[in-house]
């Protein structure tokens, strides 16, 4: 009796093995679109907690939101993103919530998008502090994020602890060093430095000021101002009284616009005038006039002349939105979603862990330029210091300049 049972068991095993072999052989011959594992989602959902109101909103709209939306339109016009796992292209959709420029709100919305809306991927918010705020959430749930509007000297030491955060933007170390080198090249002897009290301003200034001192530049004034300040005239009068060669502001767009307008009104006109975020916006040039901003420097930089691909994308952006992209991060914002798209295609799945692996290992051709990540940081950026000259934001840092820097800056027109 035992022998018969054993024979039956072996017989069953043989049948199972034969069926498995047939399935495997047939599987090799079946076209990929028929080998889909499970039912494909109707759409690939990207969650985007980002500032639609508050002080971060202008930067968010300029650098990320329009780039993301243009990408969605482009991808869907081509049928979507091809996902090998499902053997088909799947359209994309963004679920976007207003984080109100508030860190706590950004964190809550990120978790809501993951747990309640069940998005497949997260697109980042705007601003350095907000990226830091959501980092624990995306790492907890293993959602890769490719950030553009985040720069911090602490990121490189923190990176191993936040493996799901990738950074495309050039960092304070590179931008700061390029600015200091430029000051040294131009013969700057004295400087006044101000910064807002957001993480971006505190860290950037803290990185640059010691380098200026070591390079022989006397920092005659070093002051902070509150994020969201509505009047900086008293601070700028002190800058004027210091009579320095260079004025450097580490600021976000609202502050950058305020500083420029009040500096012009008060007559703060140093040989070098630099601010970080907002100078590269075409709205900055258009608000004050190309003649007014001639010679003003800012962080960045990208422009449509850096490559044929960049020029074509620039025209496409203008056609869609009726205005120009900025010359720092807008192309980078578009590049981040190009990275996500190719990583999904390479991974062949919507599994975020596998997509993260593709982001870390692949090379990506984007409108910004060639992107590869080393230790989660992009290894290439078109430029670090830009300057308005004849209506275009040119690269003027020594390593990659598209034209010579204009120094001293022309006086503000009357």
C-alpha positions in Angstrom: 0.0 0.0 0.0 2.8 2.3 0.9 4.6 1.5 -2.4 1.5 2.4 -4.4 1.1 5.7 -2.6 4.7 6.5 -3.3 4.2 5.7 -7.0 1.2 8.0 -7.2 3.1 10.8 -5.5 6.0 10.5 -7.9 3.6 10.4 -10.8 2.0 13.6 -9.6 5.4 15.2 -9.2 6.3 14.2 -12.7 3.1 15.8 -14.1 3.7 19.0 -12.1 7.3 19.2 -13.4 6.1 18.6 -17.0 3.4 21.2 -16.8 5.9 23.7 -15.3 8.3 23.0 -18.1 5.6 23.5 -20.8 4.5 26.8 -19.2 8.2 27.9 -19.0 8.8 27.0 -22.7 5.6 28.6 -23.8 6.3 31.7 -21.7 9.5 32.2 -23.6 7.6 32.3 -26.9 4.8 34.6 -25.7 5.2 38.3 -26.6 6.0 40.5 -23.7 2.7 42.3 -23.9 0.9 39.0 -23.1 3.2 38.2 -20.1 1.9 40.9 -17.9 2.0 40.0 -14.2 -1.3 41.1 -12.8 -3.7 43.9 -14.0 -2.2 47.1 -15.1 -3.3 50.3 -13.3 -5.4 52.7 -15.3 -2.8 55.4 -14.6 0.6 55.8 -13.0 -0.1 58.2 -10.1 2.5 60.8 -9.0 1.7 62.6 -5.7 3.0 66.2 -5.4 2.7 68.1 -2.1 3.9 71.6 -3.1 3.4 75.2 -2.3 0.4 76.7 -4.2 0.3 79.5 -1.6 2.7 81.2 0.8 6.3 82.4 0.3 7.4 79.3 -1.6 4.6 79.4 -4.1 6.3 81.7 -6.8 9.4 79.5 -6.9 7.3 76.3 -6.9 5.3 77.5 -9.9 8.4 78.6 -11.8 10.8 75.8 -11.1 8.6 72.7 -10.7 4.9 72.8 -11.3 4.9 73.9 -14.9 7.7 71.6 -15.7 5.9 68.6 -14.2 2.6 69.5 -16.0 4.4 69.9 -19.3 6.0 66.5 -18.8 2.6 64.9 -18.1 1.2 66.4 -21.3 4.2 65.2 -23.3 4.2 61.7 -21.9 0.5 61.2 -22.3 0.6 62.5 -25.9 2.9 59.5 -26.5 0.6 57.1 -24.8 2.2 57.0 -21.4 5.2 55.3 -19.9 6.0 51.8 -21.1 6.1 49.3 -18.2 7.4 46.0 -19.1 5.7 44.2 -16.2 2.4 45.0 -17.8 3.5 44.9 -21.4 2.0 48.3 -22.3 2.2 52.1 -22.0 0.3 53.6 -19.1 -0.8 57.2 -18.9 0.4 59.4 -16.0 -1.4 61.7 -13.6 -0.4 64.0 -10.8 -2.4 64.4 -7.6 -1.3 67.7 -6.2 -2.0 69.3 -2.9 -1.1 72.7 -1.5 1.4 72.4 1.4 0.9 76.2 2.0 4.7 76.6 2.3 4.5 74.8 5.7 6.8 72.0 6.6 4.4 70.1 8.8 1.7 70.3 6.1 4.1 69.0 3.5 4.9 66.0 5.7 1.2 65.2 6.4 0.3 65.5 2.7 3.2 63.2 1.6 2.0 60.5 3.9 -1.6 61.1 2.8 -0.6 60.7 -0.8 1.2 57.4 -0.1 -1.4 55.8 2.3 -4.7 57.3 1.3 -4.3 58.2 -2.4 -2.0 55.2 -2.9 0.2 57.0 -5.5 2.9 55.0 -7.1 5.6 57.8 -6.8 6.2 61.1 -5.1 7.3 64.3 -6.8 9.0 66.6 -4.3 7.9 69.9 -2.8 9.7 73.2 -3.2 12.5 74.3 -1.0 15.4 72.9 1.0 13.7 72.8 4.3 10.7 71.0 2.9 12.8 68.3 1.2 14.5 67.7 4.6 11.0 67.5 6.2 9.7 64.8 3.9 12.9 62.7 3.8 11.9 60.5 6.8 8.5 59.8 5.2 9.8 58.7 1.8 12.5 56.6 3.4 10.0 54.9 5.7 7.8 53.9 2.8 10.6 53.4 0.3 9.5 56.0 -2.3 12.3 57.4 -4.4 12.3 61.2 -4.8 14.4 63.2 -7.3 14.7 66.7 -5.9 15.7 69.9 -7.7 15.0 72.8 -5.3 17.2 71.5 -2.4 20.7 72.6 -1.5 22.4 72.1 1.8 26.0 71.5 3.0 24.6 68.8 5.3 23.1 66.7 2.6 26.3 64.8 1.7 26.8 63.6 5.2 23.1 62.8 5.6 22.7 61.1 2.2 23.5 57.5 3.5 20.6 57.9 6.0 18.1 59.0 3.4 18.9 56.6 0.5 15.6 57.3 -1.3 16.4 61.0 -1.8 18.3 62.0 -5.0 19.5 65.5 -5.7 19.8 67.0 -9.2 20.6 70.6 -8.2 24.2 71.9 -7.7 25.0 72.3 -4.1 26.3 75.2 -1.9 29.7 73.7 -1.9 30.0 74.0 -5.7 28.0 77.2 -6.1 29.8 78.8 -3.1 33.2 77.9 -4.3 32.5 79.2 -7.8 31.2 82.5 -6.3 34.3 82.9 -4.1 36.6 82.1 -7.0 34.9 84.7 -9.1 35.2 87.3 -6.4 38.9 86.6 -6.2 39.3 86.7 -10.0 37.5 90.1 -10.2 39.5 91.6 -7.4 36.7 92.0 -4.9 38.2 93.4 -1.6 35.1 94.0 0.6 31.7 92.4 0.8 28.4 92.7 2.7 26.5 89.4 3.1 22.8 89.1 4.2 20.7 86.0 4.3 17.1 84.9 5.2 16.6 82.6 8.2 15.5 79.6 6.3 17.9 76.6 6.1 19.0 77.6 2.6 20.1 81.1 3.7 21.7 80.0 6.9 23.8 77.2 5.5 24.7 78.9 2.2 25.9 82.1 4.0 27.7 80.0 6.6 29.5 78.1 3.8 30.5 81.2 1.8 31.5 83.8 4.4 34.5 81.8 5.8 35.7 81.1 2.2 35.5 84.8 1.4 37.6 85.6 4.4 40.2 83.0 3.6 40.4 84.3 0.0 41.3 87.8 1.2 37.8 89.4 1.0 36.9 91.5 4.1 33.3 90.7 5.0 32.4 94.1 6.5 28.8 93.2 7.2 27.1 89.9 7.9 23.4 90.1 8.8 20.2 87.9 8.7 16.6 88.9 8.0 13.3 86.9 8.6 11.8 84.9 5.9 8.8 86.7 4.5 10.1 90.2 5.5 8.2 93.0 3.7 10.7 95.8 4.2 14.5 95.5 4.2 15.3 99.2 3.6 17.0 99.7 7.0 19.2 96.7 6.4 20.0 97.9 2.9 20.9 101.4 4.1 23.5 99.8 6.3 24.9 98.0 3.2 25.1 101.3 1.4 26.9 102.9 4.3 29.4 100.0 4.4 30.4 101.0 0.8 31.6 97.5 -0.2 32.7 96.1 -3.5 30.3 93.2 -3.4 26.7 92.7 -2.0 25.7 89.1 -1.6 22.2 87.9 -0.6 21.2 84.4 0.1 17.5 84.7 -0.5 14.3 83.2 -1.9 12.3 84.9 -4.7 10.1 87.2 -2.7 13.1 88.5 -0.8 15.3 88.7 -3.9 12.7 90.9 -5.7 12.2 93.0 -2.6 16.0 93.5 -2.1 16.5 94.5 -5.7 13.7 97.0 -5.8 14.7 98.6 -2.5 18.4 98.5 -3.3 17.7 100.4 -6.6 15.5 103.0 -4.7 18.1 103.5 -2.0 21.0 103.6 -4.3 22.8 100.4 -3.2 25.0 100.0 -6.2 28.2 97.9 -5.5 30.4 96.6 -8.2 29.1 93.1 -7.7 25.4 92.5 -6.9 24.4 88.8 -6.3 21.4 87.0 -4.9 20.6 83.3 -5.0 17.0 82.2 -5.9 14.9 84.4 -8.1 17.5 86.3 -10.1 17.5 83.7 -12.8 13.7 84.0 -13.3 12.7 85.8 -16.5 10.0 87.6 -14.4 12.9 89.2 -12.5 14.4 90.6 -15.7 10.9 91.6 -17.0 9.8 93.2 -13.7 12.8 95.5 -13.4 13.7 95.7 -17.1 16.7 94.2 -18.9 18.7 97.5 -18.6 18.1 97.6 -14.8 19.3 94.1 -14.1 22.2 94.3 -16.5 25.2 92.9 -14.6 23.2 91.4 -11.7 24.5 87.9 -10.7 22.6 85.0 -9.3 22.9 81.2 -8.6 22.5 78.6 -11.2 22.8 78.4 -14.1 21.2 77.0 -17.2 20.2 78.7 -20.5 18.9 77.6 -23.9 22.4 77.9 -25.4 24.0 75.1 -23.4 22.8 72.4 -25.9 20.5 71.9 -29.0 18.2 69.8 -26.8 18.0 72.7 -24.3 17.1 75.1 -27.1 14.3 72.9 -28.4 12.8 72.4 -25.0 13.0 76.1 -24.2 10.9 76.9 -27.3 8.4 74.1 -26.3 8.1 75.5 -22.8 7.5 79.1 -24.1 4.9 77.8 -26.6 3.0 76.0 -23.8 3.1 78.6 -21.0 3.5 81.8 -22.9 6.6 82.8 -20.9 10.2 81.8 -20.6 11.5 79.2 -18.0 14.0 80.4 -15.4 17.7 80.0 -16.0 18.4 77.9 -13.0 16.0 75.2 -12.0 13.1 74.9 -14.4 15.0 72.7 -16.8 16.2 70.8 -13.8 12.7 70.3 -12.7 11.8 68.8 -16.0 14.9 66.7 -15.9 13.9 65.1 -12.6 10.7 63.7 -14.1 12.6 62.6 -17.2 14.8 60.6 -14.8 11.8 59.1 -13.1 10.3 58.1 -16.5 13.5 56.4 -17.7 14.0 54.7 -14.4 10.5 53.2 -14.5 11.2 52.0 -18.1 14.5 50.5 -17.2 13.2 48.8 -14.1 10.2 47.6 -16.1 8.0 47.9 -13.0 6.2 50.3 -10.7 7.9 48.8 -7.7 9.5 51.9 -6.1 12.4 49.9 -4.6 13.4 48.6 -8.1 12.9 52.1 -9.6 15.2 53.5 -6.9 17.9 51.0 -8.0 17.6 52.2 -11.6 17.9 55.8 -10.6 21.1 55.1 -8.7 22.7 53.1 -11.5 21.6 54.6 -14.8 22.8 57.5 -17.0 20.0 59.9 -18.1 20.0 62.2 -21.1 17.8 65.2 -20.1 17.1 68.8 -21.1 19.5 69.8 -18.4 22.3 67.7 -19.7 23.7 64.2 -18.8 22.6 63.1 -15.3 24.3 60.3 -13.3 24.2 60.0 -9.6 27.2 59.4 -7.3 26.2 59.0 -3.7 22.7 60.2 -4.6 24.1 63.5 -6.1 24.0 64.5 -9.8 27.5 64.9 -11.1 26.8 67.6 -13.7 25.3 71.1 -13.8 25.7 73.6 -16.6 26.9 76.4 -14.4 27.1 77.8 -10.9 27.1 81.6 -11.2 25.0 83.4 -13.8 24.8 87.1 -14.8 22.2 89.1 -16.8 23.9 90.4 -19.9 21.9 91.8 -22.8 18.7 90.1 -21.7 20.2 86.6 -21.2 21.4 84.9 -18.1 24.9 83.9 -19.0 27.2 81.4 -17.2 30.1 83.5 -15.8 31.8 81.2 -13.4 35.3 80.3 -14.5 34.9 76.6 -15.2 32.0 76.7 -17.7 31.4 80.3 -18.6 29.5 81.2 -21.8 30.8 84.7 -21.7 33.1 86.9 -19.6 31.7 88.5 -16.4 30.6 92.1 -16.5 32.5 93.9 -13.7 31.8 96.4 -12.3 28.0 96.2 -12.6 26.6 99.2 -14.4 24.8 101.7 -12.2 21.1 101.4 -11.8 19.4 103.4 -14.5 17.6 106.6 -13.3 
